[in-house]
Amino acid sequence: MNFLIKLALTALAVMVSANIIPGVHVANLTTALIVAVVLAILNTIVRPILVILTIPITILTLGLFLLVINVIIIYIAASLVDGFSVHGFIPALIFSVVLSIVSSILGAIFD
């Protein structure tokens, strides 16, 4: 049950973030829910692999390369989900940061 609430909050965060950031488009709430599921799957499976493969770069950049990994995850999600698009590196970077902030705020409010 907790997982479903977290997915719903992430979908809401995706909608809010897409409305704030130019260059990010989400077609509707159903698409936002699908994006939330895809992001959950990618963050569970792909992100740890990318983090392990890029440890030297992450150390050299003092952890800032993790933001690039977040952008890669956003791009993969955009390629997998119809109705979700991101146009450019900067909008994807801002989207990942805003999504994290909005998710944290919503999680704090509803927990």
KAJO-V200919 format. One record per residue. RES is the residue in three letters. SS is DSSP state (hx for helix, st for strand, lp for the rest). PSI is psi as a letter, one per 40 degrees, with the letter a starting at -180 (999 if undefined). BURIAL is # if it has 16 or more other C-alpha atoms within 10 Angstrom, else .. Layout:
res->RES ss->SS psi->PSI burial->BURIAL
res->RES ss->SS psi->PSI burial->BURIAL
This chain:
res->MET ss->lp psi->d burial->.
res->ASN ss->hx psi->d burial->.
res->PHE ss->hx psi->d burial->.
res->LEU ss->hx psi->d burial->.
res->ILE ss->hx psi->d burial->.
res->LYS ss->hx psi->d burial->#
res->LEU ss->hx psi->d burial->#
res->ALA ss->hx psi->d burial->#
res->LEU ss->hx psi->d burial->#
res->THR ss->hx psi->d burial->#
res->ALA ss->hx psi->d burial->#
res->LEU ss->hx psi->d burial->#
res->ALA ss->hx psi->d burial->#
res->VAL ss->hx psi->d burial->#
res->MET ss->hx psi->d burial->#
res->VAL ss->hx psi->d burial->#
res->SER ss->hx psi->d burial->#
res->ALA ss->hx psi->d burial->#
res->ASN ss->hx psi->d burial->.
res->ILE ss->hx psi->d burial->.
res->ILE ss->lp psi->h burial->.
res->PRO ss->lp psi->i burial->.
res->GLY ss->lp psi->e burial->#
res->VAL ss->st psi->h burial->#
res->HIS ss->st psi->h burial->#
res->VAL ss->st psi->h burial->#
res->ALA ss->lp psi->d burial->.
res->ASN ss->lp psi->a burial->.
res->LEU ss->hx psi->d burial->.
res->THR ss->hx psi->d burial->.
res->THR ss->hx psi->d burial->#
res->ALA ss->hx psi->d burial->#
res->LEU ss->hx psi->d burial->#
res->ILE ss->hx psi->d burial->#
res->VAL ss->hx psi->d burial->#
res->ALA ss->hx psi->d burial->#
res->VAL ss->hx psi->d burial->#
res->VAL ss->hx psi->d burial->#
res->LEU ss->hx psi->d burial->#
res->ALA ss->hx psi->d burial->.
res->ILE ss->hx psi->d burial->.
res->LEU ss->hx psi->d burial->#
res->ASN ss->hx psi->d burial->.
res->THR ss->hx psi->d burial->.
res->ILE ss->hx psi->d burial->.
res->VAL ss->hx psi->d burial->.
res->ARG ss->hx psi->d burial->#
res->PRO ss->hx psi->d burial->.
res->ILE ss->hx psi->d burial->.
res->LEU ss->hx psi->d burial->.
res->VAL ss->hx psi->d burial->.
res->ILE ss->hx psi->d burial->.
res->LEU ss->hx psi->d burial->.
res->THR ss->lp psi->f burial->.
res->ILE ss->hx psi->d burial->.
res->PRO ss->hx psi->d burial->.
res->ILE ss->hx psi->d burial->.
res->THR ss->hx psi->d burial->#
res->ILE ss->hx psi->d burial->.
res->LEU ss->hx psi->d burial->.
res->THR ss->lp psi->e burial->.
res->LEU ss->lp psi->f burial->.
res->GLY ss->lp psi->e burial->.
res->LEU ss->lp psi->d burial->.
res->PHE ss->hx psi->e burial->#
res->LEU ss->hx psi->d burial->#
res->LEU ss->hx psi->d burial->#
res->VAL ss->hx psi->d burial->#
res->ILE ss->hx psi->d burial->#
res->ASN ss->hx psi->d burial->#
res->VAL ss->hx psi->d burial->#
res->ILE ss->hx psi->d burial->#
res->ILE ss->hx psi->d burial->#
res->ILE ss->hx psi->d burial->#
res->TYR ss->hx psi->d burial->#
res->ILE ss->hx psi->d burial->.
res->ALA ss->hx psi->d burial->#
res->ALA ss->hx psi->d burial->#
res->SER ss->hx psi->d burial->.
res->LEU ss->hx psi->d burial->.
res->VAL ss->lp psi->h burial->.
res->ASP ss->lp psi->h burial->.
res->GLY ss->lp psi->e burial->#
res->PHE ss->st psi->h burial->#
res->SER ss->st psi->i burial->#
res->VAL ss->st psi->h burial->#
res->HIS ss->lp psi->g burial->.
res->GLY ss->lp psi->i burial->.
res->PHE ss->hx psi->d burial->.
res->ILE ss->hx psi->d burial->.
res->PRO ss->hx psi->d burial->#
res->ALA ss->hx psi->d burial->#
res->LEU ss->hx psi->d burial->#
res->ILE ss->hx psi->d burial->#
res->PHE ss->hx psi->d burial->#
res->SER ss->hx psi->d burial->#
res->VAL ss->hx psi->d burial->#
res->VAL ss->hx psi->d burial->#
res->LEU ss->hx psi->d burial->#
res->SER ss->hx psi->d burial->#
res->ILE ss->hx psi->d burial->.
res->VAL ss->hx psi->d burial->#
res->SER ss->hx psi->d burial->#
res->SER ss->hx psi->d burial->.
res->ILE ss->hx psi->d burial->.
res->LEU ss->hx psi->d burial->#
res->GLY ss->hx psi->d burial->.
res->ALA ss->hx psi->d burial->.
res->ILE ss->hx psi->d burial->.
res->PHE ss->hx psi->e burial->.
res->ASP ss->lp psi->999 burial->.
